[in-house]
Amino acid sequence: MRFMSLWRPSPTADLTSERMFAEMNKLVEESTRSGVLVATGGWDPKSPATVVRNTDGKLTITDGPYSEAKEVIAGYAILECRSKEHAIEEARKFMKIAGDGVCELRELGEPPER
């Protein structure tokens, strides 16, 4: 089962902690080696964003940054897990290192066969 993990740090999170980066690098290496971590990435949560919205056939384009800190996604990971419970355990490991914030897990659908 594949899951997408979206990370939203709290507005007070210290995203520059050397200790956090060292522990996170270790977790990424271990998770990659074990086959759980398929892909990961992140970006500066204060960087500009563009939102493309379709409402009743009308497209609107809005340039960010987001106005509310709770909306900011700072990173993502694609996880290959045995079950939802396994994905939750992996998210717990991540959040113990990342600190205050939210980690949202969503199961990914399988691509259709051709």
Secondary structure, DSSP 8 states (H G I E B T S, - for coil): -EEEEEEEE-TT--TT-HHHHHHHHHHHHHHHHHT-EEEEEE--TTS--EEEEEETTEEEEEE-S-SSGGG---EEEEEE-SSHHHHHHHHHHHHHHH-SEEEEEEE-------
